[in-house]
Amino acid sequence: KLCGYLNKLGIKGPIKTWKSRWFFYDENKCRLLYYRTAQDINPLGSIDLSSASFDCKMENGEGVFEIRTPSRVFTLKAISKQAMMYWLQQLQMRRWEFCNTQSRFPVGSSQLVNEPLAGRTSRFICFCVLFCIYVDVVDSEDFLPLVKTPTEAVGLKAASLPAPQTSTALQNISLKHPWTEIQNTVYNICGSKQLWGNNGNVFSFDEFQEHPENVDEKQEAEEGTLEDGRMEPRLNWIRKARWMNSGFPGSEELSREKNSADKVSVLQQQILTLTEEVKSQKELVKLLHKALEAAQQEKRVSSMYLTAAEDKDRLELVRHKVRQIADLTSRLEALEQEKKELEQILTLRDSHIQELEEHVQLLMEKNHAKQKVIMALTEQMARELSDPLQEANTITVETLYKQQEEIEHLKDDIDAYKTQNQFLNSEIHQVTRLWTSVAENEKALLMKCACLQARNCQMESKYLTVLRKLQEALPGLPSSHAELVKNLIQEALQWDVKKEAEEGLNLNPVSEYDEYGFMTVPDYEIEDWKLLAKIQALEIKSNKLRSEEIVEKPLRDRWNSIGELSPSAELKSLIRSGIPVEHRQRVWRWMVSRHCSPVPGHYQQLLEQSRSTEHPACRQIELDLPRTLTSNKHFSSPTSQLIPKLRRVLLAFSWHNPAIGYCQGLNRLAAVALLVLEDEESAFWCLVYIVESLMPADYYSNTLITSQVDQRVFKDFLSEKLPRLMAHFEQYRIDVSLITFNWFLVAFVDSLVSDILLRVWDAFLYEGTKVIFRYALAIFKYNEEEILRIHDSVEIYQYLRFFTRMITDGRKLMNIAFNDLNPFPMKLLRNRRSMHREELEAELCELEQIKAAYVKERAEQGP
C-alpha cells in the first residue's frame, strides 16, 4: 500500500504553516486521502490524481513537490529527497495504472450523447491530460530509474511509528474540519481497540461498533458498577482481558505477516501496551495497600477499646476518637471550601468553552458562506463552458498562432543578439589591441623618462662636484669669482630633492629613511661636507633609476620563483646579488639555523639570569647603547623601541659566552640583526652564529689577536691585488689598519650606506669572513684613482675617513669584489692567517720578555 507521513502546506490568509498529515492512496478512486494521524477514521480531505500533474522545483527546498489539480495546487514535503522521488514515481505509476484501467471500458455513444455537457467537457479535458501523462510516463521510463522504497517513511510500517511532532500541539489540528477532528478524536479514545482487533489497519474497517459484542460481557460490566466502586478493578480486568484477546494480533495473524519487520513492530506495540497496564496495576496495588493500612489501624483501635480494663481508659480512647472526628471535620470543611473554589473555576472554564464554541460556530458559518461562494463560482464556470469542444479548438488555434509569433520574435532576437555579440567581440579585440599598444608606449616613455632623470642626476652630481672643487680652490680665486662660487654653493645647498619630486614626475622617489630606518642622505655636521651629502643623494637616485627595470625587477622575479631553500650555486649567485627586502628575513633565518641550531628556552633562561644577577659588562653595555647606529631612527633616541631589545640581547650573550662577555662592536652586530630579523631571540642566535661560527676564535677576546692577524693578512692581499695603491700608502706612510680594523670588527656597519651594507651582510652570512676581505679590497679598488691623485698624508687620512660613504653603485662594487679580484681561494686565506698568527704570537712573547726584563731592571735599581 502506498501510504506514509508527509508535511502539507496550509495557507490561512497571510500565514503559511507546514502540517503533518498521513496520506493514503485509494486505488479504486485514484484519490490521495490525507488524515491527521494514521489512526484516524475519517479523512480531512482528498486529492484527485486522475487529472493531476506533479512538479518538483529545486528552489522550493529539499523534499518539496507539488500536485496540481484543475481546482487547486497542493504543496507537500517529504522527509528526504529519496522519499520525494519515491512518492512522485509511485503517484505517476498509480495514476497511469488507473487511467489505463479506465480506458479499457469506453463509454457507449448513447451514454455520451445523453451525458450532460459539463460531463462531456470534463471527459475531454481528462482525455487530453491522459494523453500528456502517457507521453510523460513513456518518456520518463527511459531516464528515470526505479527509486528504492524508503521503508522508514513509507508503508504500513510507518503507521506503527509515532507521528512527526510539531512545534505546538494546536499547529497540527485542522480548523477547516472541526467535526472530522472530533469524530477522529472520539474514535481514537473509544474505538481504537476494536479497530486493532479487526485487522490493525485504519483503512480496512467495515463498521464502527460502539457497544459490546457479547450480552454476557455487558451484564458483567453492569454488575461491576457497585455503589462503593470496589468492583471497578474487576470491570477493568474484564475489559482488558477481552481487549487483549481480541485486540492484539494472535499467532495466526503473526504467521500471516510476510515481513519480519512488521512482526517486530506489532510486538513492540504489545510491549508498550503491557508496560502501561503494569503501571496502572502498580498504582492500584498502592491504593489497596493504603486502604489495608487504614483498616488495620481501625482494627487496632477497636481492639484497644474492647480490651481496656477500666472506664478511664475507655473514656480516654473515646476522647481521642472525638479529637480525630473534629480533625476530620475541619479537614472536610477545608475540602468543601476547596470544592467550591474548584466549582467556581469550572464554571469560568465552562463559560470560556462556551465562548470558544460560539467562535467555532462563527468560523464554521464563515466557512459555509465561503463554500457557497465557491459553488456559485464553479457553476458560473461550468455555464461559461457551454461549447467546450469548439471553444477549446479556438483557444488551441489562437494559442498556437501566438506561440508561433513569439517563436518568430525570439528567433529575430537571437539573430540580433548574435550580431551584437559579434560586434562587441570585435570591439573588445580592437580596444585590447589599442590598450596593449598604449601600455607598451607608456612603458617605453617611462623607461625613457627614467634614463633622462638618471642623466639629469648625473649632470647635477657632476655640477656639485665641480662646485666642491671650486670650494677647495676658493683661497686662490679673485674676490668676485669667490663670491660667485659661494652663491652657487648656497643655492645648491638650498635645493631639496623632495620638493623637486613633488613638482615633477618622480619614478623612484628617495625618501628620508629606507625600509630599515637608515637615513638615505647623511646629515654631516661639517659645512664643507654638505655638498658631499647632496652628491651622494643624487648618485643614489641615479643608480636606482637605472637599475630598477634592468636589474632589480628580474632579480626579484627569480627570488619569487624560489620555494624551499637549499645550498646551490644558483642560490649563492642570487645571494651575492643581494636579497630583496621581502625575502631577506626568511633567508637570514635559514642561514642562521643551518649552522647554529637554536635551543628552545635557552634565551629565556639567560634573560632570567641577567635579571637576577648583574653582569660585569652591564655598565659598558649601557654606555654603548646610545652610540649604536645613530643614523637609524630605531636607535637614534634613548626611548626607541629597539633599545630595550638590544640591551636584553647583549646581556644574554654576555652570560651565554663568558669567555668573551661583551666587546665593543657586538652592539652594532646585534643591532643590524634586530633590524632585519625583528625578533630579539632570532637576533641573539644570529649574533651567536657570527661570533662563534663565522668569525675565527679570539676575534672578540681581550687581546683581539685574531683581528690583528686579519689586518696583516689584508695588507698582504692589498699588496698582491692593488700594488700601485699599496706603494702609494707606503710612500706616504699610511697605515690602512687604522681605517680597516673597524671594518673587519663590525662587518662594515656605520661604514657603508645601508643598501650596500645589507648586500655585504647577505653574502657574509652565507660564505663567511672571506666576503669581508673581498669587499675591503673592492672598496679600495673602487676609489683607487681618487686616492692616487692625493699626495698628502693628512689629506689621504681625511679622505679615507669618509670615502666609503661616497660609494653608491652597489652593483659595480659587487662585480669588483666577486669578479675582478678572482682568484681568491679560502685555503690561501687560512695559510696566511696561521703564518701571521705565529709571527704575532712570537712578537707578543718577545714584548712580554722585554717588559719582564724592564720591570726586573727597575726593581733592581730601586727607588
LINGI-V83879 format. One line per field, one symbol per residue. phi: phi as a letter, one per 40 degrees, with the letter a starting at -180 (. if undefined). psi: psi as a letter, one per 20 degrees, with the letter a starting at -180 (. if undefined). A space follows every 10 residues. Layout:
# LINGI-V83879
phi: ???
psi: ???
This chain:
# LINGI-V83879
phi: .caicbcbcb bbgccbbcbc bcbbccccbf bbcbbcbccc cbcciabccc bbbbabbccc hcgcabbbbd babbbbacca ccccccdccc cccccccccc ccccbccccc cccccccccc cccccccccc cccdcccccc ccbbcccccc ccbbhccccc cccdcbcbcc ccccccbccc ccdccccccb bcccccccag bcbbcbacbc bccbcccccc ccccccccgc ccdccccccc cccccbcccc ccccccccbc cccccccccc cccccccccc cccccccccc cccccccccc cccccccccb cccccccccd cccccccccc cccccccccc cccccccccc cccccccccc cccccccccc cccccccccc ccccccbccc cccccccccc cccccccccc cccccccccc cccccccccc cccccccccc cccccccccc cccccccccc cccccccccc cccdcccccc cccccccccc cccccbcccc cccbcbcacb ccbccbgccc bcbccccccc cccccccccc cccccccccc bccccccccc cccccadacc ccccccchcc dcbccccccc ccccbacccc gccccccccc ccbccccccc ccccccccfc cbccbcbccc cccccccccc ccccccbccc gabchccccc cccccccgcc cccccccccc ccbccccgcb cccfcccccc cccccccccc cbcccccccc cbfccccccc dcdccbfgcg bbcdccdccc cdccccbhcd cccdcccccc ccbdcccccc bbcccccccc cbcccccbcc cccccccbbc cccacccccc cccccccccc cccccccccd cccccccccc cgc
psi: qorrpqppop oncippqppp qopppohhil qoqprgriiq hpqharpoih kqqqqpphii rpjprqoorh iqpporprir hghghggggh hgghgggghh ghiinqpqhg hhgiqrghgh ghhgghgggh gggggggghh hhiorppppn hiiqrhhhhi qqqpqrhqhi hipoihmhgh ggghghghgh jhghghhfjj pijkqgpopi qqhphhhggh hhhinrgiji jghggggggg gghhhhgqpa hghhhhphph hhgghghhgg ggghghghgh hgggggghgg hghgghghgg ghghhhiphr hgghhhhggh hghhggghgh hhghhhghgg ghhgghgghg hhhhghghgg gghhgghggh hggggghghg ghhhlgmhgg hggghggggh gghgghgggh gghggghggh ggghghgggg hggggggggg gggghggggg gghggggggh ghghhghhgh hhjhhjqrgg hghgggghgg hhhipphhgh hhhapohnqo rhqahjjqph oqnphphhih hhggggghgg gghhhhighg ggghhhhhhh ipdppqprhg hggghhippq giiggghghg hghhioopop ighhghghhh hhppqhjhgh ghhigijpmi jpiiihqhjq highghghgh ghhhhhnhhg dpqphhhhgh gghghghgph hhhghggggg giggqrqjhk ahikhhghgh hhghhghhhg hmhghhhggh gjlpoihhgi ghghhjljpj hqqgghghhg hghghhhaih hggghghhgh hhkghghhip kphghgghgi hjhhiioinh gghghggigh jqqmqhhhgg ghghghgggg hgghgghggg gghghgghhh ha.
